[in-house]
Amino acid sequence: MAGSSDWTNAAIQRAISTTAENFGLNMGKLAQPLRVAITGGTVSPSIDDTVRLLGREKTLTRLDRAVEFIKQRLDTDGPVT
């Protein structure tokens, strides 16, 4: 998503679907962690609406923060078994 200037629902949906497919995940397995990363909760409007309404800059910033949080936890606690 970071490489796209098209921030429409269709483009966001395509990016999420492509990412899920590339990792062999169904949409729910990617959308729910994405939702938590950008909203802090498990309930929101559709993920493409949520991402679009939040905006490109805020969405990408929150995703970067989520990745850093996970990395720090892995460094501190080790992988979940």
Contacts in CASP RR format, 6 or more apart in sequence:
PFRMAT RR
TARGET T0000
AUTHOR 0000-0000-0000
METHOD contacts of the structure
MODEL  1
MAGSSDWTNAAIQRAISTTAENFGLNMGKLAQPLRVAITGGTVSPSIDDT
VRLLGREKTLTRLDRAVEFIKQRLDTDGPVT
1 12 0 8 1.000
1 15 0 8 1.000
1 16 0 8 1.000
1 51 0 8 1.000
1 56 0 8 1.000
1 59 0 8 1.000
1 60 0 8 1.000
1 63 0 8 1.000
2 60 0 8 1.000
4 11 0 8 1.000
4 15 0 8 1.000
7 52 0 8 1.000
7 55 0 8 1.000
7 56 0 8 1.000
8 52 0 8 1.000
9 48 0 8 1.000
9 49 0 8 1.000
9 52 0 8 1.000
10 48 0 8 1.000
12 47 0 8 1.000
12 48 0 8 1.000
12 51 0 8 1.000
12 52 0 8 1.000
13 48 0 8 1.000
16 27 0 8 1.000
16 30 0 8 1.000
16 31 0 8 1.000
16 34 0 8 1.000
16 47 0 8 1.000
16 48 0 8 1.000
17 27 0 8 1.000
19 30 0 8 1.000
20 26 0 8 1.000
20 27 0 8 1.000
20 28 0 8 1.000
20 29 0 8 1.000
20 30 0 8 1.000
20 31 0 8 1.000
23 30 0 8 1.000
31 47 0 8 1.000
32 42 0 8 1.000
34 47 0 8 1.000
34 51 0 8 1.000
34 63 0 8 1.000
35 41 0 8 1.000
35 42 0 8 1.000
35 44 0 8 1.000
35 47 0 8 1.000
35 50 0 8 1.000
36 42 0 8 1.000
36 66 0 8 1.000
37 62 0 8 1.000
37 63 0 8 1.000
37 65 0 8 1.000
37 66 0 8 1.000
38 50 0 8 1.000
38 51 0 8 1.000
38 54 0 8 1.000
38 58 0 8 1.000
38 59 0 8 1.000
38 62 0 8 1.000
38 63 0 8 1.000
38 66 0 8 1.000
39 50 0 8 1.000
39 54 0 8 1.000
44 50 0 8 1.000
45 53 0 8 1.000
51 59 0 8 1.000
54 62 0 8 1.000
END
